[in-house]
Amino acid sequence: MAAIGAKGLFTIARKYPFGNFLFFLTISFFLLTTFCHAATAKKKEGIYHTVNKGVTLYRISQAYKIPLAKLMEANRLSSPSAVKVGQKLFIPGAKAVLPVEPYIPLSPLEKRKLEESLDAGDPPVPLTPGSESGKEPKDSEKPPWLGKELDIIWPIQGKITSPFGPRGKRFHGGIDIRSPSYQEVKAAMDGEVILARHTSTGYGKVIFLRHDQGFLTLYGHLNVIMAKEGDAVRQGQPIGGVGSTGRSTGPHLHFEVRLNGRPLNPLPLLPPTIEELLEKKTQK
């Protein structure tokens, strides 16, 4: 159609005078969209990555250092788990195809140890290797996320009923957030599900997500588990529902952030709430 040219169009128009305006309008729209599409395609930079067995969208996002949401948008995916072996995914901005490690599920022993850690009551890990001795750590010892804003969101909104820290003779390795039953619990960061089950611990139904840089997040006391082991999940994706399973006095979410297996206080890592922002504004 694009090869007809202006002279050819006028010839056709003279031969078929009825509906000339509509004819010219249709042809113009076709040519315009064709040229625009060609121009857009030239500007589109990136490569295509073929999905291999065991590789998840989260693993691909980590290899290419691109958020899951951006990958999903570029490939029009409805879910982070909607990828198949042999599928070609467009990686925007990438210059070369990179190797991607497949997802390897935890062994039965690893899962048992992870469950046992729920009732361990370990004290928190220092934020930096030198903080135990009181010395300022060297730059080479500082975690890459320290001093930077961690890309993390609140899994639910609600009042904190039990903070991070000592609780009786044990240590509470997370925060408890009050919420109505079945409120959607969202993934705090992009990650992959490594454990999702009803445990025999005090936290009942739990989900463990594994993230970049050695981080894990834990969601406990759930009534409903919506994600399954091996799933890739994007930040903000619903993964479960608030409940009161395990040892619990009412519906709430037990939320933990762990670094290399040890608990961190989530509050300094999470973004400020609306109430905190309003309080700071009134103090000024």
RAVEN-V425739 format. One record per pair of residues at least 24 apart in sequence whose C-alpha atoms are under 10 Angstrom apart, sorted by the first residue. I is the first residue (numbers start at 0). J is the second residue. If there is no record, write none. Layout:
((I;J) (I;J))
This chain:
((0;26) (0;29) (0;30) (1;26) (1;27) (1;29) (1;30) (1;31) (1;33) (1;34) (43;91) (43;92) (44;89) (44;90) (44;91) (44;92) (44;93) (44;94) (45;89) (45;90) (45;91) (45;92) (45;93) (45;94) (45;95) (45;96) (46;87) (46;88) (46;89) (46;90) (46;91) (46;92) (46;93) (46;94) (46;95) (46;96) (47;86) (47;87) (47;88) (47;89) (47;90) (47;91) (47;93) (47;94) (47;95) (47;96) (48;85) (48;86) (48;87) (48;88) (48;89) (48;90) (48;93) (48;95) (48;96) (48;97) (48;98) (48;99) (49;83) (49;84) (49;85) (49;86) (49;87) (49;88) (49;89) (49;96) (50;82) (50;83) (50;84) (50;85) (50;86) (50;87) (50;88) (50;99) (50;101) (51;83) (51;84) (51;85) (51;86) (51;87) (51;99) (51;100) (51;101) (52;83) (52;84) (52;85) (52;100) (52;101) (52;102) (53;83) (53;84) (53;99) (53;100) (53;101) (53;102) (53;103) (53;104) (53;229) (54;82) (54;83) (54;84) (54;99) (54;100) (54;101) (54;102) (54;103) (54;229) (54;231) (55;79) (55;80) (55;81) (55;82) (55;83) (55;84) (55;99) (55;100) (55;101) (55;102) (55;191) (55;229) (55;230) (55;231) (55;232) (56;80) (56;81) (56;82) (56;83) (56;88) (56;99) (56;102) (56;190) (56;191) (56;230) (56;231) (56;232) (56;233) (57;102) (57;189) (57;190) (57;191) (57;210) (57;211) (57;230) (57;231) (57;232) (57;233) (58;99) (58;100) (58;101) (58;102) (58;190) (58;191) (58;211) (58;231) (59;88) (59;90) (59;97) (59;98) (59;99) (59;100) (59;101) (60;90) (60;99) (60;189) (60;190) (61;99) (61;100) (61;189) (61;190) (61;210) (61;211) (62;96) (62;97) (62;98) (62;99) (62;100) (63;90) (63;91) (63;92) (63;93) (63;94) (63;95) (63;96) (63;97) (63;98) (63;99) (64;93) (65;90) (65;91) (65;92) (65;93) (66;188) (66;189) (66;233) (66;234) (67;188) (67;189) (67;190) (67;231) (67;232) (67;233) (67;234) (68;189) (68;232) (68;233) (68;234) (68;235) (71;233) (78;230) (78;231) (78;232) (78;233) (78;236) (79;189) (79;191) (79;230) (79;231) (79;232) (79;233) (79;236) (80;191) (80;229) (80;230) (80;231) (80;232) (80;233) (81;230) (81;231) (102;191) (102;193) (102;229) (102;230) (102;231) (103;193) (103;229) (104;192) (104;193) (104;194) (104;228) (104;229) (105;193) (105;194) (105;228) (105;229) (110;193) (110;194) (111;198) (113;193) (113;194) (113;207) (113;260) (114;194) (114;196) (114;198) (114;199) (114;200) (114;202) (114;205) (114;207) (115;198) (115;199) (115;200) (116;200) (116;260) (116;261) (117;171) (117;172) (117;198) (117;200) (117;201) (117;202) (117;205) (117;217) (117;219) (118;169) (118;170) (118;171) (118;172) (118;200) (118;201) (118;202) (119;169) (119;170) (119;171) (119;172) (120;164) (120;165) (120;166) (120;168) (120;169) (120;170) (120;171) (120;172) (120;262) (121;165) (121;169) (121;170) (121;171) (121;172) (121;261) (121;262) (122;164) (122;165) (122;169) (122;170) (122;171) (122;172) (122;261) (122;262) (122;263) (123;163) (123;164) (123;165) (123;170) (123;171) (123;172) (123;173) (123;257) (123;258) (123;261) (123;262) (123;263) (123;264) (124;257) (124;258) (124;259) (124;260) (124;261) (124;262) (124;263) (124;264) (125;258) (125;261) (125;262) (125;263) (126;258) (126;263) (126;264) (142;212) (143;212) (144;212) (144;268) (145;268) (147;268) (148;267) (148;268) (148;269) (148;270) (149;188) (149;267) (149;268) (149;269) (149;270) (150;187) (150;188) (150;189) (150;234) (150;268) (150;269) (150;270) (151;186) (151;187) (151;188) (151;189) (151;234) (151;235) (151;265) (151;268) (151;269) (151;270) (152;185) (152;186) (152;187) (152;188) (152;234) (152;235) (152;268) (152;269) (152;270) (152;271) (153;184) (153;185) (153;186) (153;187) (153;188) (153;235) (153;254) (153;265) (153;266) (153;268) (153;269) (153;270) (153;271) (153;272) (154;183) (154;184) (154;185) (154;186) (154;187) (154;188) (154;218) (154;234) (154;235) (154;236) (154;237) (154;238) (154;252) (154;254) (154;269) (155;182) (155;183) (155;184) (155;185) (155;186) (155;187) (155;235) (155;240) (155;241) (155;251) (155;252) (155;254) (156;182) (156;184) (156;272) (157;251) (157;252) (157;272) (158;251) (159;251) (159;252) (159;253) (160;251) (160;252) (160;253) (161;253) (162;264) (162;265) (162;266) (163;254) (163;255) (163;262) (163;263) (163;264) (163;265) (163;266) (164;263) (164;264) (171;253) (171;255) (171;262) (171;264) (172;253) (172;254) (172;255) (172;256) (172;257) (172;261) (172;262) (172;263) (172;264) (172;265) (173;216) (173;217) (173;218) (173;219) (173;252) (173;253) (173;254) (173;255) (173;256) (173;257) (173;262) (173;263) (173;264) (173;265) (173;266) (174;252) (174;253) (174;254) (174;255) (174;256) (174;264) (174;265) (174;266) (175;218) (175;219) (175;220) (175;250) (175;251) (175;252) (175;253) (175;254) (175;255) (176;241) (176;250) (176;251) (176;252) (176;253) (176;254) (177;241) (177;242) (177;249) (177;250) (177;251) (177;252) (177;253) (178;240) (178;241) (178;242) (178;249) (178;250) (178;251) (178;252) (179;240) (179;241) (179;242) (179;243) (179;249) (179;250) (179;251) (179;252) (180;221) (180;222) (180;223) (180;240) (180;241) (180;242) (180;243) (180;249) (180;250) (180;251) (180;252) (181;221) (181;222) (181;223) (181;239) (181;240) (181;241) (181;242) (181;243) (181;250) (181;251) (182;221) (182;222) (182;223) (182;237) (182;239) (182;240) (182;241) (182;242) (182;250) (182;251) (182;252) (183;221) (183;223) (183;225) (183;236) (183;237) (183;238) (183;239) (183;240) (183;241) (184;218) (184;221) (184;223) (184;224) (184;225) (184;235) (184;236) (184;237) (184;238) (184;239) (184;240) (184;241) (184;252) (185;218) (185;232) (185;233) (185;234) (185;235) (185;236) (185;237) (185;238) (185;239) (185;240) (186;216) (186;217) (186;218) (186;232) (186;233) (186;234) (186;235) (186;236) (186;237) (186;238) (186;239) (187;216) (187;217) (187;218) (187;232) (187;233) (187;234) (187;235) (187;236) (187;237) (187;254) (187;256) (187;269) (188;214) (188;215) (188;216) (188;232) (188;233) (188;234) (188;235) (188;236) (189;231) (189;232) (189;233) (189;234) (189;235) (189;236) (190;214) (190;215) (190;216) (190;230) (190;231) (190;232) (190;233) (190;234) (191;215) (191;226) (191;227) (191;228) (191;229) (191;230) (191;231) (191;232) (191;233) (192;216) (192;226) (192;227) (192;228) (192;229) (192;230) (192;231) (192;232) (192;238) (193;227) (193;228) (193;229) (193;230) (193;231) (194;226) (194;227) (194;228) (194;229) (195;224) (195;225) (195;226) (195;227) (195;228) (195;229) (195;238) (195;239) (196;221) (196;223) (196;224) (196;226) (196;227) (196;228) (197;221) (197;222) (197;223) (197;224) (197;244) (197;245) (198;244) (198;245) (199;245) (200;244) (200;245) (200;246) (201;244) (201;245) (201;246) (201;247) (202;243) (202;244) (202;245) (202;246) (202;247) (202;252) (202;253) (203;242) (203;243) (203;244) (203;245) (203;246) (203;247) (204;239) (204;241) (204;242) (204;243) (204;244) (204;245) (205;239) (205;244) (205;245) (205;252) (205;253) (205;254) (206;238) (206;239) (206;254) (207;255) (207;256) (208;232) (208;256) (209;257) (210;257) (210;258) (212;258) (212;259) (213;257) (213;258) (213;259) (213;260) (214;256) (214;257) (214;258) (214;259) (214;260) (214;261) (214;262) (214;263) (215;255) (215;256) (215;257) (215;258) (215;259) (215;260) (215;261) (215;262) (216;254) (216;255) (216;256) (216;257) (216;258) (216;262) (216;265) (217;252) (217;253) (217;254) (217;255) (217;256) (217;257) (218;252) (218;253) (218;254) (218;255) (218;256) (219;243) (219;244) (219;245) (219;251) (219;252) (219;253) (219;254) (219;255) (220;244) (220;245) (220;246) (220;247) (220;249) (220;250) (220;251) (220;252) (220;253) (220;254) (221;245) (221;250) (221;251) (221;252) (221;253) (222;250) (222;251) (222;252))
